Amino acid sequence: MTIYQKLYEGKAKILYATDDPDVLLTYFKDDATAFNAQKKGSIQGKGAVNCAISSHLFQQLAARGVPTHFIDQPSANEMRVRAVTIVPLEVVVRNIAAGSLCRETGLELGTVLKRPLVEFYYKNDGLGDPLLTRDRLLLLELATPEQVEQLQTMALQINQMLSEFFEGCGITLVDFKLEFGLDRNQQLILADEISPDTCRLWNQAEKDPQRRVMDKDRFRLDLGNVESAYQQVMERVLKAKL
């Protein structure tokens, strides 16, 4: 497979063209950012860990009928994916109150929600990735009403599957971010990644609110032991199946 020019470089990944216009190559970086890139750093081995976790989870979800962009993982930091047009929305699913939900609502950290909450954020760094109402989302024509309903349905289905999966790993899925794209047939499929960068994950064996953290909050909040937390997530995930 021939790799051509760099198409896009984001905070955590680089996207390359290949000799097949329907196939792209994603390179996972060790770079780490937080607070809309106001905090920057590096987590040693993060790229390979996130690539391995994402590859495994995409395959597990695909086996349960969730369409994804994943093709294969040709090397430790690389994932081949189907070319899609990314829907400019971050779809966030919350099971337990944490992060911005606590700051913006006053809910106590760790409050279990009566039902999963699905939120849509505008994928726009210049605007700070703002939370959108349904009316604003439709006003901006970021997705059709039918696509919004489909995104919500898919997000809740994926949440059910991933919550059960992580439960089997001794990990609580607190919340997570998903991105979707449209393939050449204009069908919505799961894209981007699923990793400790995009999920809040708590170790069920730990009760201490700091020691239980197994995700990028360890970097965001300067909790230390970031690499070992990511490594532990990978070791548990790769042993498990949906």
Residue pairs with C-beta under 8 A, 6 or more apart in sequence:
1 18
1 19
1 20
1 23
1 25
1 74
1 80
2 18
2 19
3 16
3 17
3 18
3 25
4 16
4 17
4 18
4 19
5 16
5 17
6 14
6 15
6 16
7 15
7 16
7 17
7 24
8 14
8 15
9 15
11 31
11 33
11 37
12 28
12 29
12 31
12 32
12 33
12 47
12 50
12 193
12 197
13 26
13 27
13 28
13 29
13 193
14 26
14 27
14 29
15 24
15 25
15 26
15 27
16 24
16 25
16 26
16 27
17 24
17 25
18 24
18 25
18 80
21 83
22 82
22 83
22 184
23 71
23 80
23 81
23 82
23 83
24 80
24 81
24 82
24 83
25 74
25 78
25 79
25 80
25 81
26 51
26 78
26 79
26 80
26 81
27 47
27 77
27 78
28 46
28 47
28 48
28 50
28 51
28 54
28 77
28 78
28 79
28 193
29 46
29 47
29 77
30 42
30 43
30 44
30 45
30 46
30 47
31 40
31 41
31 42
31 46
32 40
32 41
32 42
32 43
32 46
32 197
32 216
32 219
32 226
33 39
33 40
33 41
34 216
34 219
34 220
35 220
36 125
36 128
36 129
37 125
39 219
39 220
41 219
43 219
43 226
43 227
43 230
44 227
45 227
45 230
45 231
46 197
46 227
46 230
47 76
47 77
48 76
48 77
49 195
49 196
49 230
49 231
49 233
49 234
50 193
50 195
50 196
50 197
50 230
51 73
51 76
51 77
51 78
51 79
51 193
52 73
52 76
52 234
52 237
52 238
53 194
53 195
53 196
53 233
53 234
53 237
53 238
54 70
54 79
54 193
54 194
54 195
55 70
55 72
55 73
55 79
56 237
56 238
57 162
57 165
57 194
57 237
58 68
58 69
58 70
58 190
58 194
59 70
60 161
60 165
60 241
60 242
61 68
61 158
61 161
61 162
61 190
61 242
62 68
62 70
63 242
64 161
64 242
66 154
66 157
66 158
66 161
66 190
67 187
67 188
67 189
67 190
68 189
68 190
68 191
69 81
69 82
69 84
69 181
69 183
69 189
69 190
69 191
70 79
70 81
70 82
71 79
71 80
71 81
71 82
72 79
72 80
73 79
73 80
74 80
81 191
82 183
82 189
83 183
83 184
84 181
84 182
84 183
84 189
84 191
85 181
85 182
86 123
86 179
86 180
86 181
86 191
86 192
87 142
87 143
87 147
87 151
87 179
87 180
87 181
87 182
87 188
88 122
88 123
88 124
88 142
89 120
89 121
89 122
89 123
89 132
89 137
89 142
89 143
89 151
89 179
89 180
90 120
90 121
90 122
90 123
90 129
90 177
90 178
90 179
91 118
91 119
91 120
91 151
91 152
91 155
91 177
91 178
91 179
91 180
92 118
92 119
92 120
92 121
92 175
92 176
92 177
92 178
93 116
93 117
93 118
93 119
93 155
93 156
93 158
93 159
93 175
93 176
93 178
94 101
94 113
94 116
94 117
94 118
94 119
94 174
94 175
95 112
95 113
95 116
95 159
95 163
95 172
95 173
95 174
95 175
96 110
96 111
96 112
96 113
96 172
96 174
96 175
96 200
97 105
97 107
97 108
97 109
97 110
97 111
97 112
97 113
98 109
98 110
98 174
98 175
98 200
99 175
99 200
99 217
101 107
101 117
101 175
102 108
102 109
109 209
110 209
116 156
116 159
118 152
118 155
118 156
119 131
120 131
120 132
120 134
120 137
120 148
120 151
121 129
121 130
121 131
121 132
122 129
122 130
122 132
122 137
122 140
122 142
123 129
123 179
124 130
132 140
132 142
134 148
137 143
137 148
138 145
138 148
143 151
147 188
150 188
151 180
151 188
154 180
154 188
154 190
155 178
158 178
158 190
159 173
159 176
161 242
162 173
162 176
162 194
162 199
163 173
164 242
165 240
165 241
165 242
166 172
166 173
166 201
167 173
168 240
169 233
169 236
169 237
169 239
169 240
170 203
170 204
170 205
170 236
171 201
171 202
171 203
171 204
171 214
171 233
171 236
172 201
172 202
172 204
173 199
173 200
173 201
174 199
174 200
174 201
174 202
175 199
175 200
176 194
176 198
176 199
176 200
177 198
177 199
178 190
178 192
178 194
178 198
179 190
179 191
179 192
180 188
180 189
180 190
180 191
181 188
181 189
181 191
182 188
182 189
183 189
192 198
196 214
196 215
196 216
196 229
196 230
196 233
197 215
197 216
199 215
200 215
200 217
201 213
201 214
201 215
201 233
202 212
202 213
202 214
203 211
203 212
203 213
203 214
203 232
204 212
206 212
210 221
210 223
213 221
213 223
213 229
214 229
214 230
214 232
214 233
215 229
215 233
216 226
217 223
218 224
218 225
218 226
218 229
219 226
